[in-house]
Amino acid sequence: MPRVETRYYCDVCGKYYMKKESAVECEKSHLIPESVNGADYAKDDRKNQYPDSVLVHFKGGKSARYYRMQR
């Protein structure tokens, strides 16, 4: 006879958990971007349409600057 299995998953990263509390904890641990601004462009490369870095603001008042990988 088939059995019923209940799983919970984090809506942010998609990881599955057997306990609801664990999934809620995972969701709370993720920083959610609220806005992106503060784009910095290289002064010597006028053809580049992408910024070298952007400032990301998260819910809760935290911010972080992210840099583009150089190829």
N, C-alpha and C positions, 0 to 999 in steps of 0.2 A: 504494500500500500504506500503511495507517495506521502511524503511528509511536508508540512508547511514550514518554511523558513523565512523569518523576518530579518531584513537587513536595513541598515540606515546608512546614508551616504552624505558626505560633505557636499553642499551645493557649490562650493567654491572650487575645490580641486577634484572632486569626484571619487575620493577614496571611500571604500565600503567599511562599515563597522557593524559588529553584532549588537552593540549597546548604543542606545539613543544618546546617552550622556557623552560618549566618546565622539560621536559625530558632531554634537553641539560644541564640544571643546575644540574640535578641529576647525569648525567654521569661525569660531571666535578668535582663533590664533592667526588667521590671515589678515593682512593689511589690505584694505580695499581702496584703490585710487579714487580720488575725488576730482582732481583736476591736474592738468599738465600745462606748464608754462615755463618761462625762463629759458627759452631755446637759445643756445650759443652756437654761432656759426664761425667757421675759420675765416679770418680776415684775408688770408692770402689765396683762398680758393673760392672765387666768385661763381664758378659754374656749379658747385655742389648745391643741390636742392635740399639735402637733408642736414639737420643740425648735428653738431658734434656732441651735444649733450642737451638734456631737458631736465627740468625740475618737476618732480611728481609730488603732489600733495595728497596725503592719505587721510581717511576719516580718523578723527582722534587727535588731529593737529601735528602729526609727524610728516616730515618731508625727506626726500632723498633725491640726489642728482644721479641720473643714469647717463652713461657715456656710450657712444656708438663704437662698435668694434672697427678697427682699422684693418682693411684688407689689402 
